[in-house]
Amino acid sequence: LTVFGFGAFNLFAVGEPVAITVNGEDITEALLGVEIERRRRDILRQMGEAADPSLIDEALLRQSTLGLLVDQTLLRQTAEDLGLAASANRLNRDILGNPEFQVEGTFDEDRFRAVLASSGFSPSSYQDEVANNTLIVQLAGSIGDTGAPTDREVREAASLLTQRRDVAWLAFRTEDFATDVEVSEEDIAAYHDYHLDRFMTPERLEVEYVGLSLADIADGIEVSEADVRDAFAAEERDRAAEGDARRRRGAHILLEVGDDRSEADAITQLAEIRRELEAGASFEDKARELSEDPGSAANGGDLGLVGRDVFDPDFESALWDLEVGELSEPVVTAFGVHLIRLTEIEETEPPTFEEARERLSAQLRRNRAQTAFDERLRQMDEIAFEEPDTLQGVSEALGLPIERVEEVTRDAATGPFADATLRDAVFEADVLLEGYNSPAIRTGDTAVVARVATRHAPAEIPLDEARDGIRAQLLAERGGDAARSAAMAALERTASGEAVADIASDYGLDWNVRESVTAADPELPPAVGRAAFELSLASAGERAATNVELPGDGHAVVTVTRVETGDFGAMTESERAAMRTQLGAWARERDVSAVLASLRVDAGVEVGSVSP
């Protein structure tokens, strides 16, 4: 919960709320909220244009996101303990070389910022994200760095993964057997009585609340002409203090410095390249040939149009000192040594007062509204604490109405309580059991103080309302049992050597037959494929059989009649290389999972604390 106020109880203590603490490091509710929203956007994007946000299980989303953040924190802490670090050079390369941030193959700052904004990142938070991910990748590499798979391991894997089998399966589907199942009224009543805990309505609350809105405050704020002109004058002074802030398009040739090349050698080499360029050589050709920046070399060194605070300060200073077409002297940064050329200065005119009026007026209104909102939020929280059993004081002091939501459960509600944070607040023990006001809870640009007006305990769902659901459940269960029994009987007949055609005919079914398939063949249902390739065939001409569950669909008898051993020699070199890569990846994934499981066991984790 986002809690504000001056109350004496710890519940109302100031400090950013903490979702969980991992080895002394806090994961705040704010960070968790940002990551939940980012994952929600990703889910909705994957669901397509017709995505329905209500289909997302908020509780499950929160739980899985929190687990992901804990795992990432554990891995990053371990990487830092091992002295692993993400170099600035690598981070810069990763960002500038990311195709998502490029337009026609060149890094574009506007595109960069737009993509980050759509994903809930700022430039600085994205850089932190890239740095953390880089550390985790390095850790994964060091954990799983057990050397490349040997030829023997590759041959053995090839023998299994490229092995082909003749597979057949006879499917006994639940829905087919459910048609012959009878469910009586007595059965339904007995199921209802025995599983009564499943047939209860959720606990339901009627909730009163007072809501504070930043937008409503902003609507009531007046901004004078003089205020807007003062803000415009301040912007002009800031532009003058900043100097030339027009965006630049630059290009560079980078030579890295390390064991194979000293800084002095790089400077000397670039000075010679500079002389060649001044004599008429092509900068683009030299960059493609010599630059060691993979993000720009292929584009002739072009870095795209960028504003200030994007590049290394020394690089930026040198770029901004150049005239269009001019070459710099060699410039030393943390990434190496650069030769820089300025190719373009974006020509833009600062806005006139009339052009800026509406924007500045809205900005002033929002800034003042935010100040007023923060003050009223503190006031709201203080009164809610001092008068814990009524909302009347909050309402009168702030001039806000007491509103009501008739139905709030732990999983759903309307109005502001569609937000899980607010629902969680009214189900806290002090609010639910003691009847106290909640603290002031901020979600986005609104804040709410709430109390439980009426509590409706869970109630039994009458048999008449549950009847259809119970009938469907019993039909599925009994149909599944009948399908499993039939499949087991068919398996016994198959194992005894009875003709498989006769077995299928007795059940009115047909065998599904696939010849010479691999384990990954898309025509094999996954459960069938796994079962078929786990069977052992004693000798040629025999049949091996097993029974397998088809998840949610019944059971099947699976047979294998021929096995063709995989041929390593028939694989191309690219196929062998791909197999080596896949084997290495599997090994690393297994090793990292084992380490992570150990870290979870040893970690000091505290849930729901609040930082001082």
ZIBELDA-V476407 format. One line per field, one symbol per residue. burial: + if it has 24 or more other C-alpha atoms within 12 Angstrom, else -. A space follows every 50 residues. Layout:
# ZIBELDA-V476407
burial=???
This chain:
# ZIBELDA-V476407
burial=+++++++---++++-++++++++-+++++++++++++-+++--------- -------+--++--+++-+++++++++++----+++--++++++++++-- ++--+++++-+++-----++--+---+-++++++++++++--++----+- ---++-++++++++++++++++++++++----+----++-++------+- ---+++++++++++--++----+----+--++------------+-++++ ++++++------+--++-+++-++--+-----++-+++-+++++++++++ ++++++++-++--+++++++++---++++++++++++++++++++----- ------+--++--+++-+++-+++-++++++++++++++++++++--+-+ -++++-+++++++--++-++++++++++--++--+++++++++--+++++ +++-+-------+--++--++--++++++++++++++++++--+-----+ --++-------+++-++++-+--++-+++++++++-+-----++++++++ --++++++++++++++-+-------+--++--++--++---+--++--+- --+-+---+++-
